[in-house]
């Protein structure tokens, strides 16, 4: 089970460990974003510092309906105690965990600042 909390901006935040080239790793906080259908976003500065493997580009539709082209990378994260290979969209924003990373999990959020966020695998 993954445990986090709701911050003062009313965002569900969870801890995340991301691996880079040569076994480097970086611990960070990520926002759970149910409006993001991908797996994970990271700022380009983190992508570069970890030396992630570039996969290519893809188009994505933002919340305002505009379309952008994103650089896509591959990396591993620790997800519910296991190492999991994920695709990362490089976006100049806080790290986001999307719906594809949440697939086959139950997400519960106590929606108030300081509330609990829990993510548990479905049977």
Biotite code that builds the C-alpha atoms (Angstrom):
import biotite.structure as struc

atoms = struc.array([
    struc.Atom([0.000, 0.000, 0.000], chain_id="A", res_id=1, res_name="UNK", atom_name="CA", element="C"),
    struc.Atom([1.161, 3.509, -0.843], chain_id="A", res_id=2, res_name="UNK", atom_name="CA", element="C"),
    struc.Atom([0.361, 6.234, 1.674], chain_id="A", res_id=3, res_name="UNK", atom_name="CA", element="C"),
    struc.Atom([0.407, 9.978, 1.228], chain_id="A", res_id=4, res_name="UNK", atom_name="CA", element="C"),
    struc.Atom([-1.548, 13.047, 2.243], chain_id="A", res_id=5, res_name="UNK", atom_name="CA", element="C"),
    struc.Atom([-3.480, 16.025, 0.917], chain_id="A", res_id=6, res_name="UNK", atom_name="CA", element="C"),
    struc.Atom([-1.443, 19.237, 0.920], chain_id="A", res_id=7, res_name="UNK", atom_name="CA", element="C"),
    struc.Atom([-2.578, 22.821, 1.603], chain_id="A", res_id=8, res_name="UNK", atom_name="CA", element="C"),
    struc.Atom([-3.336, 23.243, -2.138], chain_id="A", res_id=9, res_name="UNK", atom_name="CA", element="C"),
    struc.Atom([-5.838, 20.343, -1.908], chain_id="A", res_id=10, res_name="UNK", atom_name="CA", element="C"),
    struc.Atom([-3.573, 18.022, -3.952], chain_id="A", res_id=11, res_name="UNK", atom_name="CA", element="C"),
    struc.Atom([-3.134, 14.328, -3.158], chain_id="A", res_id=12, res_name="UNK", atom_name="CA", element="C"),
    struc.Atom([0.607, 13.796, -2.708], chain_id="A", res_id=13, res_name="UNK", atom_name="CA", element="C"),
    struc.Atom([2.468, 10.479, -2.529], chain_id="A", res_id=14, res_name="UNK", atom_name="CA", element="C"),
    struc.Atom([6.147, 9.615, -2.088], chain_id="A", res_id=15, res_name="UNK", atom_name="CA", element="C"),
    struc.Atom([7.873, 8.186, -5.152], chain_id="A", res_id=16, res_name="UNK", atom_name="CA", element="C"),
    struc.Atom([11.335, 6.749, -5.822], chain_id="A", res_id=17, res_name="UNK", atom_name="CA", element="C"),
    struc.Atom([12.564, 7.143, -9.414], chain_id="A", res_id=18, res_name="UNK", atom_name="CA", element="C"),
    struc.Atom([15.659, 5.339, -10.725], chain_id="A", res_id=19, res_name="UNK", atom_name="CA", element="C"),
    struc.Atom([18.123, 6.800, -13.173], chain_id="A", res_id=20, res_name="UNK", atom_name="CA", element="C"),
    struc.Atom([21.155, 5.727, -15.157], chain_id="A", res_id=21, res_name="UNK", atom_name="CA", element="C"),
    struc.Atom([23.800, 3.752, -13.328], chain_id="A", res_id=22, res_name="UNK", atom_name="CA", element="C"),
    struc.Atom([21.490, 2.877, -10.441], chain_id="A", res_id=23, res_name="UNK", atom_name="CA", element="C"),
    struc.Atom([21.037, 6.430, -9.221], chain_id="A", res_id=24, res_name="UNK", atom_name="CA", element="C"),
    struc.Atom([17.746, 7.118, -7.510], chain_id="A", res_id=25, res_name="UNK", atom_name="CA", element="C"),
    struc.Atom([15.813, 10.160, -6.454], chain_id="A", res_id=26, res_name="UNK", atom_name="CA", element="C"),
    struc.Atom([13.074, 10.360, -3.860], chain_id="A", res_id=27, res_name="UNK", atom_name="CA", element="C"),
    struc.Atom([10.350, 12.898, -4.508], chain_id="A", res_id=28, res_name="UNK", atom_name="CA", element="C"),
    struc.Atom([6.750, 13.819, -3.864], chain_id="A", res_id=29, res_name="UNK", atom_name="CA", element="C"),
    struc.Atom([4.282, 13.412, -6.747], chain_id="A", res_id=30, res_name="UNK", atom_name="CA", element="C"),
    struc.Atom([0.762, 14.769, -7.230], chain_id="A", res_id=31, res_name="UNK", atom_name="CA", element="C"),
    struc.Atom([-1.938, 12.184, -7.985], chain_id="A", res_id=32, res_name="UNK", atom_name="CA", element="C"),
    struc.Atom([-3.640, 13.559, -11.120], chain_id="A", res_id=33, res_name="UNK", atom_name="CA", element="C"),
    struc.Atom([-6.761, 11.662, -12.208], chain_id="A", res_id=34, res_name="UNK", atom_name="CA", element="C"),
    struc.Atom([-7.070, 13.976, -15.215], chain_id="A", res_id=35, res_name="UNK", atom_name="CA", element="C"),
    struc.Atom([-3.711, 12.748, -16.586], chain_id="A", res_id=36, res_name="UNK", atom_name="CA", element="C"),
    struc.Atom([-4.122, 9.503, -18.518], chain_id="A", res_id=37, res_name="UNK", atom_name="CA", element="C"),
    struc.Atom([-0.405, 8.676, -18.789], chain_id="A", res_id=38, res_name="UNK", atom_name="CA", element="C"),
    struc.Atom([1.859, 7.099, -16.183], chain_id="A", res_id=39, res_name="UNK", atom_name="CA", element="C"),
    struc.Atom([4.227, 9.762, -14.874], chain_id="A", res_id=40, res_name="UNK", atom_name="CA", element="C"),
    struc.Atom([5.470, 13.260, -15.603], chain_id="A", res_id=41, res_name="UNK", atom_name="CA", element="C"),
    struc.Atom([8.760, 14.696, -14.398], chain_id="A", res_id=42, res_name="UNK", atom_name="CA", element="C"),
    struc.Atom([10.340, 18.111, -14.901], chain_id="A", res_id=43, res_name="UNK", atom_name="CA", element="C"),
    struc.Atom([13.093, 18.124, -17.560], chain_id="A", res_id=44, res_name="UNK", atom_name="CA", element="C"),
    struc.Atom([15.698, 19.038, -14.916], chain_id="A", res_id=45, res_name="UNK", atom_name="CA", element="C"),
    struc.Atom([14.974, 15.758, -13.065], chain_id="A", res_id=46, res_name="UNK", atom_name="CA", element="C"),
    struc.Atom([14.881, 13.763, -16.327], chain_id="A", res_id=47, res_name="UNK", atom_name="CA", element="C"),
    struc.Atom([18.301, 15.199, -17.240], chain_id="A", res_id=48, res_name="UNK", atom_name="CA", element="C"),
    struc.Atom([19.842, 14.749, -13.784], chain_id="A", res_id=49, res_name="UNK", atom_name="CA", element="C"),
    struc.Atom([18.795, 11.073, -13.751], chain_id="A", res_id=50, res_name="UNK", atom_name="CA", element="C"),
    struc.Atom([19.945, 10.461, -17.340], chain_id="A", res_id=51, res_name="UNK", atom_name="CA", element="C"),
    struc.Atom([16.702, 8.751, -18.362], chain_id="A", res_id=52, res_name="UNK", atom_name="CA", element="C"),
    struc.Atom([16.448, 6.797, -21.632], chain_id="A", res_id=53, res_name="UNK", atom_name="CA", element="C"),
    struc.Atom([14.758, 8.798, -24.392], chain_id="A", res_id=54, res_name="UNK", atom_name="CA", element="C"),
    struc.Atom([11.988, 6.937, -26.247], chain_id="A", res_id=55, res_name="UNK", atom_name="CA", element="C"),
    struc.Atom([10.660, 9.616, -28.603], chain_id="A", res_id=56, res_name="UNK", atom_name="CA", element="C"),
    struc.Atom([7.906, 12.209, -28.690], chain_id="A", res_id=57, res_name="UNK", atom_name="CA", element="C"),
    struc.Atom([4.134, 12.098, -28.394], chain_id="A", res_id=58, res_name="UNK", atom_name="CA", element="C"),
    struc.Atom([1.290, 14.578, -28.533], chain_id="A", res_id=59, res_name="UNK", atom_name="CA", element="C"),
    struc.Atom([-0.815, 15.230, -25.484], chain_id="A", res_id=60, res_name="UNK", atom_name="CA", element="C"),
    struc.Atom([-3.951, 17.259, -24.876], chain_id="A", res_id=61, res_name="UNK", atom_name="CA", element="C"),
    struc.Atom([-3.754, 19.600, -21.899], chain_id="A", res_id=62, res_name="UNK", atom_name="CA", element="C"),
    struc.Atom([-6.619, 20.494, -19.553], chain_id="A", res_id=63, res_name="UNK", atom_name="CA", element="C"),
    struc.Atom([-7.300, 23.670, -21.536], chain_id="A", res_id=64, res_name="UNK", atom_name="CA", element="C"),
    struc.Atom([-7.718, 21.648, -24.747], chain_id="A", res_id=65, res_name="UNK", atom_name="CA", element="C"),
    struc.Atom([-4.424, 22.734, -26.301], chain_id="A", res_id=66, res_name="UNK", atom_name="CA", element="C"),
    struc.Atom([-2.115, 20.120, -27.834], chain_id="A", res_id=67, res_name="UNK", atom_name="CA", element="C"),
    struc.Atom([1.591, 19.907, -26.981], chain_id="A", res_id=68, res_name="UNK", atom_name="CA", element="C"),
    struc.Atom([4.405, 17.612, -28.034], chain_id="A", res_id=69, res_name="UNK", atom_name="CA", element="C"),
    struc.Atom([6.212, 15.955, -25.125], chain_id="A", res_id=70, res_name="UNK", atom_name="CA", element="C"),
    struc.Atom([9.570, 14.232, -24.904], chain_id="A", res_id=71, res_name="UNK", atom_name="CA", element="C"),
    struc.Atom([9.001, 10.684, -23.601], chain_id="A", res_id=72, res_name="UNK", atom_name="CA", element="C"),
    struc.Atom([11.505, 8.696, -21.538], chain_id="A", res_id=73, res_name="UNK", atom_name="CA", element="C"),
    struc.Atom([11.714, 5.307, -19.864], chain_id="A", res_id=74, res_name="UNK", atom_name="CA", element="C"),
    struc.Atom([12.626, 4.639, -16.258], chain_id="A", res_id=75, res_name="UNK", atom_name="CA", element="C"),
    struc.Atom([11.789, 2.493, -13.263], chain_id="A", res_id=76, res_name="UNK", atom_name="CA", element="C"),
    struc.Atom([10.001, 3.489, -10.085], chain_id="A", res_id=77, res_name="UNK", atom_name="CA", element="C"),
    struc.Atom([9.195, 1.738, -6.842], chain_id="A", res_id=78, res_name="UNK", atom_name="CA", element="C"),
    struc.Atom([5.439, 1.205, -6.934], chain_id="A", res_id=79, res_name="UNK", atom_name="CA", element="C"),
    struc.Atom([3.779, -0.477, -3.973], chain_id="A", res_id=80, res_name="UNK", atom_name="CA", element="C"),
    struc.Atom([7.091, -2.029, -2.935], chain_id="A", res_id=81, res_name="UNK", atom_name="CA", element="C"),
    struc.Atom([7.950, -3.382, -6.402], chain_id="A", res_id=82, res_name="UNK", atom_name="CA", element="C"),
    struc.Atom([10.166, -2.019, -9.174], chain_id="A", res_id=83, res_name="UNK", atom_name="CA", element="C"),
    struc.Atom([8.036, -1.082, -12.179], chain_id="A", res_id=84, res_name="UNK", atom_name="CA", element="C"),
    struc.Atom([9.059, 0.134, -15.655], chain_id="A", res_id=85, res_name="UNK", atom_name="CA", element="C"),
    struc.Atom([7.186, 3.310, -16.659], chain_id="A", res_id=86, res_name="UNK", atom_name="CA", element="C"),
    struc.Atom([7.038, 5.920, -19.397], chain_id="A", res_id=87, res_name="UNK", atom_name="CA", element="C"),
    struc.Atom([7.741, 9.493, -18.347], chain_id="A", res_id=88, res_name="UNK", atom_name="CA", element="C"),
    struc.Atom([6.517, 12.632, -20.100], chain_id="A", res_id=89, res_name="UNK", atom_name="CA", element="C"),
    struc.Atom([8.949, 15.513, -19.547], chain_id="A", res_id=90, res_name="UNK", atom_name="CA", element="C"),
    struc.Atom([6.827, 18.483, -18.485], chain_id="A", res_id=91, res_name="UNK", atom_name="CA", element="C"),
    struc.Atom([7.936, 21.653, -16.731], chain_id="A", res_id=92, res_name="UNK", atom_name="CA", element="C"),
    struc.Atom([5.680, 21.118, -13.698], chain_id="A", res_id=93, res_name="UNK", atom_name="CA", element="C"),
    struc.Atom([5.582, 19.180, -10.449], chain_id="A", res_id=94, res_name="UNK", atom_name="CA", element="C"),
    struc.Atom([5.817, 15.380, -10.844], chain_id="A", res_id=95, res_name="UNK", atom_name="CA", element="C"),
    struc.Atom([2.416, 13.855, -11.635], chain_id="A", res_id=96, res_name="UNK", atom_name="CA", element="C"),
    struc.Atom([1.209, 10.273, -11.208], chain_id="A", res_id=97, res_name="UNK", atom_name="CA", element="C"),
    struc.Atom([-1.442, 9.473, -13.812], chain_id="A", res_id=98, res_name="UNK", atom_name="CA", element="C"),
    struc.Atom([-4.215, 6.978, -14.327], chain_id="A", res_id=99, res_name="UNK", atom_name="CA", element="C"),
    struc.Atom([-2.094, 4.378, -16.185], chain_id="A", res_id=100, res_name="UNK", atom_name="CA", element="C"),
    struc.Atom([0.238, 4.097, -13.206], chain_id="A", res_id=101, res_name="UNK", atom_name="CA", element="C"),
    struc.Atom([-2.830, 3.786, -10.946], chain_id="A", res_id=102, res_name="UNK", atom_name="CA", element="C"),
    struc.Atom([-4.256, 0.991, -13.114], chain_id="A", res_id=103, res_name="UNK", atom_name="CA", element="C"),
    struc.Atom([-5.514, -2.030, -11.126], chain_id="A", res_id=104, res_name="UNK", atom_name="CA", element="C"),
    struc.Atom([-5.315, -0.065, -7.844], chain_id="A", res_id=105, res_name="UNK", atom_name="CA", element="C"),
    struc.Atom([-7.841, 1.467, -5.477], chain_id="A", res_id=106, res_name="UNK", atom_name="CA", element="C"),
    struc.Atom([-7.275, 5.176, -4.842], chain_id="A", res_id=107, res_name="UNK", atom_name="CA", element="C"),
    struc.Atom([-8.813, 6.691, -1.712], chain_id="A", res_id=108, res_name="UNK", atom_name="CA", element="C"),
    struc.Atom([-8.447, 10.338, -0.734], chain_id="A", res_id=109, res_name="UNK", atom_name="CA", element="C"),
    struc.Atom([-9.768, 12.016, 2.398], chain_id="A", res_id=110, res_name="UNK", atom_name="CA", element="C"),
    struc.Atom([-10.331, 15.360, 0.714], chain_id="A", res_id=111, res_name="UNK", atom_name="CA", element="C"),
    struc.Atom([-9.198, 18.054, 3.134], chain_id="A", res_id=112, res_name="UNK", atom_name="CA", element="C"),
    struc.Atom([-5.744, 19.511, 3.843], chain_id="A", res_id=113, res_name="UNK", atom_name="CA", element="C"),
    struc.Atom([-3.927, 16.898, 5.912], chain_id="A", res_id=114, res_name="UNK", atom_name="CA", element="C"),
    struc.Atom([-6.262, 14.115, 4.747], chain_id="A", res_id=115, res_name="UNK", atom_name="CA", element="C"),
    struc.Atom([-4.945, 10.652, 3.928], chain_id="A", res_id=116, res_name="UNK", atom_name="CA", element="C"),
    struc.Atom([-4.181, 9.331, 0.442], chain_id="A", res_id=117, res_name="UNK", atom_name="CA", element="C"),
    struc.Atom([-4.001, 5.552, 0.088], chain_id="A", res_id=118, res_name="UNK", atom_name="CA", element="C"),
    struc.Atom([-3.334, 3.464, -3.007], chain_id="A", res_id=119, res_name="UNK", atom_name="CA", element="C"),
    struc.Atom([-3.807, -0.295, -2.723], chain_id="A", res_id=120, res_name="UNK", atom_name="CA", element="C"),
    struc.Atom([-3.682, -3.058, -5.356], chain_id="A", res_id=121, res_name="UNK", atom_name="CA", element="C"),
    struc.Atom([-7.017, -4.513, -6.441], chain_id="A", res_id=122, res_name="UNK", atom_name="CA", element="C"),
    struc.Atom([-7.434, -8.259, -5.988], chain_id="A", res_id=123, res_name="UNK", atom_name="CA", element="C"),
])
